[in-house]
Amino acid sequence: MTVPSEPGALSGPAGLELVVRPLDHRLAADFWEIDDPRLAMQVNSVVGGTPAYRREFARGDSPAGPEDFDDWIVRTVLNPETPLFREARYLLAEEPELRDTGLYLSVLGAVAEGNGTRGGMAGYLERKATDIAHPINVLEDAGLLHRDADVFRENRPTYRIAEPLVGFYHAVMRPVWDQLERPGSAGRVWQASRRRFVSNVLGPHFEQVCRDWALHHADPGLLGGLPARVGHGVVHDTAARTGHEVDVAVIGIADGGKPPLLAIGEAKWNDTMGQTHVERLRHIRDLLARSGRYDTSDTRLLCFSGAGFNAKAEAAALASPDLQLVSLDALYGRSPVR
């Protein structure tokens, strides 16, 4: 939104450009009046932080509690009689640059299937990478795709769908659109789609919220410094001939030397985390120390879980000051990090 530089002016140079961003996961939970963090995360993974989706598009309908989430999906997002049902399709149709909508839909569908790299998208669509370069750039400019640099390999960016409702549409709705348009089919379709929702929508969204929390909400004292950026990446393990994915990587301010790697973390939505996850992070930290790119002398370890932590993880956190366990309650500011 642009505001004229002088009161009453109808044209002329802009004095203020105000960018209105979606609500973050905490503000969205308050706006939807959801107290349960698990339910708040589920709803946020579907509708994100766009306020209009509750008032105008879902007609003020918010889940009454955790047990109401499935019914809420059926009666709002998957209900052809609500405005929310077709909103993701309209978002694409409203973009003037998206002329060949079939190709753009296919690119978004490839990303929704977990193909976040240019090569992955091209392989999934059976096209050359050069064929999809322009659609990727247009979708990025339109705010529908977000480019994330790999913090350990700058030349290997990945892409994610920026608008949660669009991601939900491509992962859950678009493959069975003909069935959903038939009245009364939503309940049957949703029951068959719940596992896909968790793996393709909720899990990746949870990881992104963990990164957002580290950047915007985590106490710098907990991380050992103020983050300059937070991302994710893949760490190559030469001895094992494999790559280790890091869900959360917190980079500090360089101050003239090597950038400090403040923390690395793993995020699991449905897994109770234990000693195995802790040891994996320690191994990755050792690999990064040997690579020499970042200062890892004070790198903390973060375990994020939507299902909790077992006794061994709890004991490890008590014994290791460099290990922190971040629960859903902590992500939403309802309890301290352990």
ChimeraX attribute file (.defattr): number of C-alpha atoms within 10 A of each C-alpha:
attribute: neighborCount
match mode: 1-to-1
recipient: residues
	/A:1	7
	/A:2	11
	/A:3	16
	/A:4	15
	/A:5	14
	/A:6	12
	/A:7	7
	/A:8	7
	/A:9	10
	/A:10	9
	/A:11	10
	/A:12	10
	/A:13	11
	/A:14	11
	/A:15	11
	/A:16	11
	/A:17	10
	/A:18	9
	/A:19	8
	/A:20	7
	/A:21	8
	/A:22	13
	/A:23	16
	/A:24	16
	/A:25	22
	/A:26	20
	/A:27	13
	/A:28	21
	/A:29	22
	/A:30	12
	/A:31	14
	/A:32	20
	/A:33	13
	/A:34	20
	/A:35	14
	/A:36	15
	/A:37	22
	/A:38	17
	/A:39	19
	/A:40	24
	/A:41	24
	/A:42	20
	/A:43	24
	/A:44	25
	/A:45	26
	/A:46	21
	/A:47	22
	/A:48	23
	/A:49	25
	/A:50	18
	/A:51	15
	/A:52	13
	/A:53	20
	/A:54	18
	/A:55	13
	/A:56	13
	/A:57	18
	/A:58	20
	/A:59	14
	/A:60	12
	/A:61	15
	/A:62	18
	/A:63	19
	/A:64	13
	/A:65	13
	/A:66	15
	/A:67	10
	/A:68	12
	/A:69	17
	/A:70	14
	/A:71	15
	/A:72	19
	/A:73	18
	/A:74	19
	/A:75	18
	/A:76	21
	/A:77	25
	/A:78	26
	/A:79	23
	/A:80	19
	/A:81	13
	/A:82	16
	/A:83	15
	/A:84	22
	/A:85	22
	/A:86	17
	/A:87	17
	/A:88	19
	/A:89	16
	/A:90	10
	/A:91	14
	/A:92	19
	/A:93	13
	/A:94	9
	/A:95	13
	/A:96	8
	/A:97	14
	/A:98	17
	/A:99	12
	/A:100	9
	/A:101	14
	/A:102	9
	/A:103	15
	/A:104	19
	/A:105	18
	/A:106	17
	/A:107	24
	/A:108	26
	/A:109	23
	/A:110	21
	/A:111	25
	/A:112	23
	/A:113	18
	/A:114	18
	/A:115	21
	/A:116	20
	/A:117	19
	/A:118	21
	/A:119	17
	/A:120	16
	/A:121	25
	/A:122	19
	/A:123	14
	/A:124	17
	/A:125	17
	/A:126	9
	/A:127	12
	/A:128	13
	/A:129	16
	/A:130	11
	/A:131	11
	/A:132	19
	/A:133	12
	/A:134	12
	/A:135	22
	/A:136	21
	/A:137	14
	/A:138	16
	/A:139	22
	/A:140	17
	/A:141	12
	/A:142	17
	/A:143	12
	/A:144	19
	/A:145	22
	/A:146	18
	/A:147	16
	/A:148	18
	/A:149	16
	/A:150	18
	/A:151	21
	/A:152	19
	/A:153	12
	/A:154	10
	/A:155	9
	/A:156	15
	/A:157	16
	/A:158	19
	/A:159	21
	/A:160	23
	/A:161	23
	/A:162	17
	/A:163	21
	/A:164	23
	/A:165	26
	/A:166	26
	/A:167	28
	/A:168	22
	/A:169	25
	/A:170	26
	/A:171	24
	/A:172	23
	/A:173	23
	/A:174	17
	/A:175	12
	/A:176	14
	/A:177	14
	/A:178	10
	/A:179	15
	/A:180	21
	/A:181	15
	/A:182	11
	/A:183	10
	/A:184	14
	/A:185	16
	/A:186	22
	/A:187	17
	/A:188	12
	/A:189	18
	/A:190	20
	/A:191	11
	/A:192	11
	/A:193	15
	/A:194	14
	/A:195	13
	/A:196	14
	/A:197	19
	/A:198	17
	/A:199	16
	/A:200	20
	/A:201	26
	/A:202	23
	/A:203	18
	/A:204	20
	/A:205	24
	/A:206	23
	/A:207	21
	/A:208	19
	/A:209	20
	/A:210	26
	/A:211	23
	/A:212	19
	/A:213	20
	/A:214	26
	/A:215	19
	/A:216	14
	/A:217	15
	/A:218	19
	/A:219	15
	/A:220	15
	/A:221	8
	/A:222	17
	/A:223	24
	/A:224	17
	/A:225	18
	/A:226	19
	/A:227	22
	/A:228	14
	/A:229	16
	/A:230	24
	/A:231	21
	/A:232	24
	/A:233	22
	/A:234	17
	/A:235	20
	/A:236	18
	/A:237	14
	/A:238	9
	/A:239	6
	/A:240	7
	/A:241	7
	/A:242	11
	/A:243	13
	/A:244	15
	/A:245	14
	/A:246	20
	/A:247	23
	/A:248	27
	/A:249	26
	/A:250	25
	/A:251	25
	/A:252	23
	/A:253	16
	/A:254	13
	/A:255	8
	/A:256	6
	/A:257	9
	/A:258	14
	/A:259	16
	/A:260	23
	/A:261	28
	/A:262	27
	/A:263	27
	/A:264	24
	/A:265	27
	/A:266	22
	/A:267	25
	/A:268	19
	/A:269	21
	/A:270	14
	/A:271	13
	/A:272	15
	/A:273	25
	/A:274	18
	/A:275	17
	/A:276	11
	/A:277	17
	/A:278	22
	/A:279	11
	/A:280	13
	/A:281	22
	/A:282	17
	/A:283	13
	/A:284	20
	/A:285	21
	/A:286	12
	/A:287	16
	/A:288	19
	/A:289	16
	/A:290	11
	/A:291	14
	/A:292	10
	/A:293	13
	/A:294	20
	/A:295	19
	/A:296	20
	/A:297	11
	/A:298	14
	/A:299	23
	/A:300	23
	/A:301	24
	/A:302	27
	/A:303	26
	/A:304	27
	/A:305	23
	/A:306	22
	/A:307	15
	/A:308	20
	/A:309	19
	/A:310	12
	/A:311	11
	/A:312	14
	/A:313	22
	/A:314	18
	/A:315	12
	/A:316	17
	/A:317	20
	/A:318	14
	/A:319	10
	/A:320	11
	/A:321	12
	/A:322	17
	/A:323	24
	/A:324	24
	/A:325	23
	/A:326	22
	/A:327	22
	/A:328	23
	/A:329	15
	/A:330	18
	/A:331	25
	/A:332	21
	/A:333	15
	/A:334	13
	/A:335	12
	/A:336	12
	/A:337	17
	/A:338	13
